Amino acid sequence: MFTGLTEPANVWLAYTDEVNEGNFVSYVTGEAPAWTNWYIGPLLPSGEPNNGGSNSETEECTAILPDHYDIEFKWGDVNCIDSAVNLHMYPICEHIPFW
């Protein structure tokens, strides 16, 4: 799934809560995800999403967080415009085979 990425890397998911805080929906369809995999663990006992943005910005985008903190590729909310985060953010693209 993550072949070719250099660590650490966030993998961008197309969900946002910029319209309704805490209610993550698809940028494309406006629908909620069928399932979630938010991080909850020793690094962040209260869990994600936590809207804990850097530089006084809010976290309104979602990403699969890198595994270098032993968080097993869980989801986190991230700052959409923070260059430190987005410097290593890669999109997941759906591939539809053409037969």
N, C-alpha and C positions, 0 to 999 in steps of 0.2 A: 504494500500500500504506500509506503513512504520511500520507495526506491529512488535513489538519485538526489535526495535532500541531504544537505550538510547540517549537522547538529550545531547549535540548537536552532530549531525552526518551528514557528507556529504555523499551523495549517488552517487557513481561513475557512470558516463555514459561513454560508450566506444567511445568517440569522441576525436580527437586530431587535433591540427594544427601544429604539429612538422615538417611536410614536407613543408607546405606552410602557413606562418603566416597569421592568420585571416580567413583561410579557413578550418573549422572544418569538418572532415570526420570520418567515422567509422574505428576503428582499424581493423575490420574483413573484411569489403567489400570495403572500400575506398570510399563509397558513402556518400554524404551529408545527414544530417537528413531531413526527410520530413517536419518537423516543428521545431521551437526552442522556448524557453521560457526564454530568457536571462533577468537577473535582470536589471531594470532601475528604480531608485527611489531616495528618499532623502539621503540614505546612500552613494550612488554612482551616482550622477546626470548624469555623462557621460556614465554610464551603463557598463554592461558586454557584451562581453568579453573585458577586458582591459589590459591583459598581465601585470598586476601589481604584479609580483612575489615578494616573500620575499627572503631575503638573496641573492639579485642580480640574482636570477634565474627567468626564464620566466615561464609563466603559459600556459602549452600546453595540459593539460587534462581538462575534463569537469566534473562537479558535480552538483547535485541538492543540493542547499545550505540549511542548517537547518533553520527552521522557528523561531528560538529564537530571531531573529532581525526583526520579522514581515515582512519578504520578501516573504512570501507565496510560499515557495518551488520553487523559480525561479532558473534558471541555472546560473552558474558562471564558469569562467575558473580558474583553480587552478594549483598549482605547483605539478607536477607529483612525485617529489622526496622529497618534504618538509615533514619531519617526523611529524611536528606539525599538518599538514593538514591530512596526510595519517593515523595518529594514529586513527582517527575516520572516516574512509572512508569505505563505504560498497558498494559492487557491486549490480547492479540490474541483476537478472538472468531471462531469459525467460523460462517459464515452458510450455512444450508441453505435453498436456494430452495424455496418452496412453489408448485407449478405448478397 
